[in-house]
Amino acid sequence: MEPIVLTKIGETLIEDPVHQVNEQDTFSKMPIAVLGVHDICKGWISVKGVSATHNIIYCRSCGLRIQFPREIDTYGKLRQWCADQMKAEKNRNHEINGFLTMNRPIG
C-alpha cells in the first residue's frame, strides 16, 4: 500500500510493517489501534476516539495529531479524506492570495 499523505508538508503514514493492510481494512481490525509508522520520526501512529463524532490519529513519538470524522474508518477513506482536506486548504489559500492581490493598493 502506498503511504498516506497526512499533512501539507508531506508527512506520511506508512503501513504497519508487521501487519499487511489494504485500502478496505478498517481501523478496528488493527491490533492495539496501531495504523502504521510516521515517516518523519518513525513513531507509531495510532487511532483513538475523542468524541461521539470524531477520532484522532496521533504519533506516539512526536505528537502529530490529526482530527477526522468517525465515518473515516478505513485506510482508503483516510487517504481520500486527507487528500480532500489538502485540496480544500489549497483552494482557500488560492482564494485568499487572489483576493489580497486584487485589492493591493496601486502605486
C-alpha positions in Angstrom: 0.0 0.0 0.0 1.3 3.5 -0.8 1.9 5.8 2.1 -1.0 8.1 3.1 0.0 11.8 2.9 -1.3 13.3 6.2 -0.1 17.0 6.1 0.5 19.7 3.6 4.3 19.5 4.2 4.2 15.8 3.1 4.3 13.9 6.3 3.0 10.3 5.6 1.6 7.3 7.4 3.5 4.2 6.3 1.5 1.0 6.7 2.4 -1.2 9.7 5.3 -3.3 8.5 4.2 -6.2 10.7 0.5 -6.4 9.5 -0.1 -6.1 5.8 -3.2 -4.0 5.2 -5.3 -2.9 2.2 -7.4 0.1 1.4 -10.6 -1.5 2.7 -9.3 -2.7 6.0 -11.0 -1.0 8.9 -9.0 0.5 11.8 -10.8 -1.7 14.2 -9.0 -4.7 12.7 -5.6 -3.4 13.7 -4.0 -4.6 16.9 -4.0 -2.0 19.7 -5.2 0.5 17.2 -1.7 1.0 15.6 -2.2 2.2 12.0 1.4 2.4 10.9 4.6 4.4 11.2 5.1 8.2 10.9 7.7 8.6 8.2 9.4 11.7 9.8 10.1 10.4 13.3 9.5 6.7 12.8 7.0 6.7 15.7 3.9 4.5 15.8 0.7 6.2 14.6 -2.5 5.2 16.5 -6.1 6.0 16.3 -8.3 7.0 19.2 -11.9 8.2 19.7 -12.1 11.6 21.2 -15.8 12.4 20.8 -19.1 11.0 19.5 -18.3 12.4 16.1 -14.5 12.5 15.8 -11.4 10.3 16.1 -7.8 11.3 16.0 -4.7 9.8 14.6 -1.6 10.6 16.6 2.0 9.8 16.6 3.2 8.2 19.8 6.7 9.7 19.3 6.4 13.3 18.1 2.8 14.2 19.0 1.5 14.8 15.5 -2.3 14.9 15.9 -5.0 14.9 13.2 -8.7 15.0 14.0 -11.1 13.5 11.5 -14.8 12.3 11.4 -15.6 8.9 12.8 -17.1 7.8 9.4 -13.5 7.7 8.2 -12.8 4.1 9.3 -10.6 2.5 6.6 -7.2 3.3 5.1 -8.9 4.2 1.7 -11.3 6.6 3.3 -8.5 8.2 5.3 -6.4 8.6 2.2 -9.3 10.3 0.4 -10.2 12.5 3.3 -6.6 13.7 3.8 -6.4 14.5 0.0 -9.7 16.3 0.1 -8.6 18.4 3.1 -5.3 19.4 1.4 -7.1 20.3 -1.8 -9.6 22.4 0.2 -6.8 24.2 2.0 -5.0 24.9 -1.2 -8.2 26.3 -2.7 -8.7 28.5 0.4 -5.1 29.8 0.2 -5.5 30.5 -3.5 -8.7 32.4 -2.9 -7.1 34.4 -0.1 -4.0 35.2 -2.1 -6.1 36.1 -5.2 -8.2 38.4 -3.0 -5.2 40.1 -1.5 -3.6 40.5 -4.9 -6.8 42.0 -6.4 -7.1 44.5 -3.5 -3.5 45.6 -3.3 -3.0 49.3 -3.4 -1.6 50.6 -6.7 1.4 52.8 -6.7 
